[in-house]
Amino acid sequence: MLALPLAQTIHDTPLPGPVMPLRCSLDYDSRFIRRKRLTTDCGHAFLVDFDKTISLDQGMILRLSDSRFVEIRAKSEALSQVTGPDLLRLAWHIGNRHTPCQIEATRLLIQRDHVIEHMVLHLGGQVLHVTAPFTPEGGAYGFGRTHAHEHVHSTHHGQ
């Protein structure tokens, strides 16, 4: 059996010269990864193996152990498009439920969830089912995932 090329680092400088990376399209949930066998859009298999679970964002470049590069792309998936006359208020309510949300000037995109959709409709918004790439905002301070954070509660009350 042949060993798969290994990706353990994100390439953080411009690619050298005329190098064209392979592309790997993944939906939002699949881009939250630590160790997994992936396949590029043209069928080349490789293994991702990071020290900890990370969120791969649209446009990130992985360097493979065989010196090739792979660009991460957001794959189209089933989403709910939220619109309405008070989009800022709708965005606040969606965020208050720690729901990943892609914020655009005229619409919000969220993963399909009938409970959140019902809330949006109750608040006067409109929901349309669409298929599109999903690149939601990061968590606090511009990184991370909104559903992957921890709430730390201290039990220390001073001494």
C-alpha positions in Angstrom: 0.0 0.0 0.0 1.3 3.5 -0.9 1.6 6.1 1.8 -0.6 9.1 1.3 0.9 12.6 1.2 0.6 14.3 4.5 -0.7 17.8 5.3 0.3 19.1 8.7 0.8 22.8 8.1 -1.0 25.7 6.5 1.2 27.5 4.0 1.2 31.2 5.1 3.2 32.8 2.4 2.4 33.4 -1.3 2.9 30.3 -3.4 6.2 30.3 -5.3 6.1 31.5 -9.0 3.7 29.7 -11.3 2.6 27.0 -8.8 -1.1 26.1 -9.2 -2.5 24.3 -6.1 -4.8 21.4 -6.2 -8.3 22.2 -4.9 -10.2 20.5 -2.2 -13.9 21.5 -1.8 -15.4 20.8 1.6 -18.7 21.8 3.2 -18.6 23.9 6.4 -18.8 20.9 8.8 -16.1 19.0 6.9 -13.7 22.0 7.2 -13.6 21.5 11.0 -10.9 18.9 11.1 -8.0 17.4 13.0 -7.1 14.1 11.3 -8.8 12.8 8.2 -8.3 11.3 4.7 -9.4 13.8 2.1 -9.6 13.8 -1.7 -8.9 16.8 -4.0 -11.5 17.8 -6.5 -9.5 16.0 -9.2 -9.2 12.8 -7.2 -5.8 12.9 -5.4 -6.0 11.5 -1.9 -4.1 12.9 1.0 -4.1 12.8 4.8 -4.6 15.8 7.1 -3.0 15.5 10.5 -2.9 18.5 12.7 -2.0 18.7 16.4 -5.4 20.0 17.3 -8.8 20.4 15.6 -8.9 23.6 13.4 -11.3 25.3 11.1 -10.1 25.4 7.5 -11.3 28.5 5.9 -12.0 29.3 2.2 -8.7 30.0 0.5 -6.3 28.4 3.0 -3.4 26.5 1.4 -2.1 23.2 2.8 1.4 22.1 2.0 1.7 18.3 1.3 4.7 16.2 2.3 5.3 15.6 -1.4 5.7 19.4 -2.0 2.3 19.9 -3.7 -0.2 22.5 -2.4 -3.9 22.1 -1.8 -6.3 25.1 -1.7 -9.3 24.7 0.5 -12.6 25.8 -1.1 -16.1 26.2 0.4 -18.4 23.6 -1.2 -22.0 24.5 -2.0 -24.4 23.1 0.5 -28.1 23.4 1.5 -28.6 26.7 3.4 -31.3 29.1 4.5 -31.2 32.6 3.2 -32.6 35.1 5.6 -33.8 38.5 4.5 -36.1 41.2 6.0 -36.6 44.8 6.7 -34.6 44.7 9.9 -31.6 42.5 9.0 -29.5 43.7 11.9 -32.1 42.6 14.4 -32.4 39.2 12.7 -28.6 38.9 12.7 -28.5 39.6 16.5 -31.1 37.0 17.2 -29.3 34.4 15.1 -26.0 35.2 16.8 -27.6 35.1 20.2 -28.3 31.4 19.5 -24.7 30.8 18.6 -25.7 29.8 15.1 -22.9 30.1 12.4 -24.0 32.9 10.1 -22.6 34.4 6.9 -23.4 38.1 6.9 -23.8 39.9 3.7 -25.2 43.4 2.9 -28.7 42.2 1.9 -29.0 38.7 3.3 -27.8 36.3 6.0 -27.0 32.7 5.3 -27.3 29.9 7.9 -27.4 26.1 7.8 -30.9 24.9 7.5 -32.6 24.6 10.9 -36.4 24.6 11.2 -36.3 26.0 14.7 -34.1 29.0 13.7 -36.2 29.5 10.5 -39.4 29.6 12.6 -37.8 32.2 14.9 -36.9 34.3 11.8 -40.4 34.1 10.4 -41.9 35.0 13.8 -39.6 38.1 13.9 -40.9 39.3 10.5 -38.0 37.9 8.3 -38.2 35.8 5.2 -36.5 32.4 4.6 -35.6 31.0 1.3 -33.8 27.6 0.8 -30.7 28.0 -1.4 -27.6 26.1 -2.3 -24.4 28.1 -2.0 -20.9 28.0 -0.5 -21.0 28.7 3.3 -18.3 30.9 4.8 -19.7 32.2 8.1 -18.1 34.7 10.4 -15.5 33.4 12.8 -16.1 33.4 16.5 -15.1 36.0 19.0 -12.0 38.0 18.0 -12.3 36.9 14.4 -11.3 33.3 14.7 -12.8 30.0 15.7 -16.3 28.6 15.4 -19.3 30.0 17.1 -20.4 26.5 18.2 -17.0 25.4 19.3 -16.3 27.7 22.2 -16.4 27.0 25.9 -18.1 28.9 28.6 -15.8 28.9 31.6 -17.5 29.2 35.0 -15.2 29.8 38.0 -16.1 28.1 41.3 -13.3 30.0 43.0 -14.8 32.8 45.2 -11.6 34.2 46.7 -9.9 33.4 50.0 
